[in-house]
Amino acid sequence: MFDFRKYQEIQDFIRQNDKITKIVAISKNHSKESVIEALKHGIRIFGENKVQEAKKKFAGLFKPYPNLELHFTGTLQTNKVKSALHIFQVFQTLDRERLANEFLKFPSLIKDKKFFIQVNTGKESNKSGVMPKETKDFIRFCLDELNLNIIGLMCMPPIAENPKRHFTLLHNIARENNINQLSMGMSSDYKDAIMLNATYIRLGTILFGERK
């Protein structure tokens, strides 16, 4: 179930360090009951990585909680884009031209959506994301050619490496391209991300426990 005491502890850490980081409660693979419990405690930003699971879990919750904000945080298949647009407000893993072009097919659905470009800061072959040296061109493509509402960059550092180096790289890429928001930091490294001015940290296990 949702650990509100831990959530408050992290919020206190953010405030004590004069940061404005927001917490995305990653509820993937956790029950709808856990989500409802979090909502009752005032949590309004959640992250999911599967369209069908999110639809089933959050169906009926937007009406009683109109300020609920749902972020897509997984690898999105192009054939799921239309369905995803009906439930998610923020997409954190835009990582390729084909996906960007697919979003453009639904102009009435994307007009109020927000997008983060996922950067593969570790250059890992088994992980999604735009390579750092290609990020500038991809940002320009999404902004200038497609007119997508790109508001930030996102990364997931390699498990065995110091996350600070990757967070700093993401921050530098964002600054060079006039991007203001950063989604970085998870349960194991969120304090480093907060101190390096993350806009969003994505917390699952630390708030909901081990996935089932």
N, C-alpha and C positions, 0 to 999 in steps of 0.2 A: 504493500500500500504506500501511498504518498507520504514522504517524511517532511512534514511542514517545519519541524524544528531545524532540520538541516537547511531547508530553503531559507529560513530566517537568518541562520548563521552566515550563509553566503551573502545574503543581502546586507547584513551588518558589515561584512568584510568590504563589500563594494562601497558602502557609505563612509566607512572609516578611512578609506583611501581616496576619497573625493572623486570617485569614478561614476560613470553613468551607464555602466554595462547592464544589459537586460538579460534575463535568464529565459532560455527556451527549454521548457520541460519536455524531454524526449520520451514520449509515451509509447513508442513502438514496442510491440510484443508485451504490452501490459494491458490490463483489463479496463473496460469502460468504467467499472466501479472506481478504479484508482484515479481515472481522469475526473470523474464527478467529485470525488473527495478533494482533489486538488482545486477544482473550480470553486467548491464551497469555502476553501481557504483563500480565495481571491486570486488564484493563478489564472492567467488569461492567455499566455503564449505557450503553444505546444508544438512539438515536432513529430512528424511521422514520415516513414520512408516507403510505405506501400499504399497505393491509392485505394484499393478495395478494403483493406483493413481500416484505413482512416475513415472511409465512408460509413462503414458499419459502426465504428466506435463513436464517431462524432455526429451521427444522424440524430437530429432532434435537439442538439445542444446549442445551436446557434441562435435559436429563437429565445430561450430563457437567458442566454449569455451573449447578447448582441456584440459585445466588444471582444469576443473570443477571436484569437488570431492563430491560424494554423500554418505552419511552415513545412514545406516539403524538403526533406533532408537526405533523400536517397538517390540512387541512380534512376532517372526517369526514362522509360521507354517512350518512343515517339507515338506509339499507338495508344498510350495512356494519357496523352496531353490534354485532350478535350475533357475527359472525365476528371482529371486533376484540377483543371481550371474551375470546375464547379464547386470545389470544396476548399482548396488552398488559396490563401491570400499572398503568401510569400514563397518564392522558389529559390532555394539556396544552392542548387547544384547545376546551374546552367554550365555545360562543359563542352559543347560542340556545335558547329554551324547547323547541322541537320536538325538538332533539337531546337535551336533558336528559330530556324525557319518554320518549324512545325507550330510553334507558338503564334507565329505571325498569321497563320491560317484562320485564327479565331479573334479577329480584331475587337469584337464586342465583348469578349470574355477577358481579354488581357488589359483593357484600358485602365483598370484600377489595381493591377497586380504589380508586385515588386520582385526584382530579380537580383540574385547574387551570382557572380561568376566563380565557379570552383577552380582554384589554382592548385595544380599538383606540385607543391613546393619541394617535395622529396624526389620528384622525377621517377616515381615508382610505376613500373610497367603494369602492375596488377591493380592500380588505383585510377579512378576517373579524375578528370581535371585537365585544364589547359596548362601546358608547360610554361614555366615562368617567362622564357624568352618570346613566347608567342602570345602572351596575355595582352600586351598593348594593342596588337592588331585585332585580336578578338573583341576587345572592349570597343574599339573604334567601329568594327563591323556591326556590333549589336546596337551601339548608340547612333551612329551616323547613317547606316544603311537600313537598319531594321526599326530604328526608333523605339527600341525596347527600354523600359524603365529600369535601367541598371543602377542600383543604389549602393552596391557593395561587393566585396570579395570574400571568399570563404576558403578555408583550407583544413586539412586533416594531416598533421605531421606524421612521419614514420614512427612506429612504436618505439624503436630502439634508439632514436636520436633525441637530442635536446630540443624540446618544442620551442624554446625561446628564439632559436635561430630561424625557424620557419615562420613564427609569428612576426619577427622583425622583417623578414623578406616580404611577407604579405603586406605589412604596413608600408614598406618602401615602394612596392609596386602600386599600391593604392594612391599614395601621395604623388607619385610621378604621373598618374593618370587622372588626378582630381576626383578620386573616388573617396567618399567620406566614411563609409561604414565597413566594419570588419566582423565577420562571424568566425570565431576561432576559440578553441579551448573546450575541453570536455571534462568528464569527471576526474581524470587523473592529472590534468594540467591547467585547470580553470584559473587558479590564482596567478600563474604566469601570464595568461591571456588578459586577465583583468588589469594587471599592472602595465601591460603593453597596450592598453586602451582598446580592448575589444568592445564592439558595440553589442554583440550577442555572444553568450557562451551557451553551449548545447549540453545539457546535463540530463543523463538518463539514469544510470545505475545508482549514483549518489542520492537521487531523489526517490526513485521507485524500487530500488533493490535490484537483484539479479533478474535478468530476463527469463521468462518462462517459455 
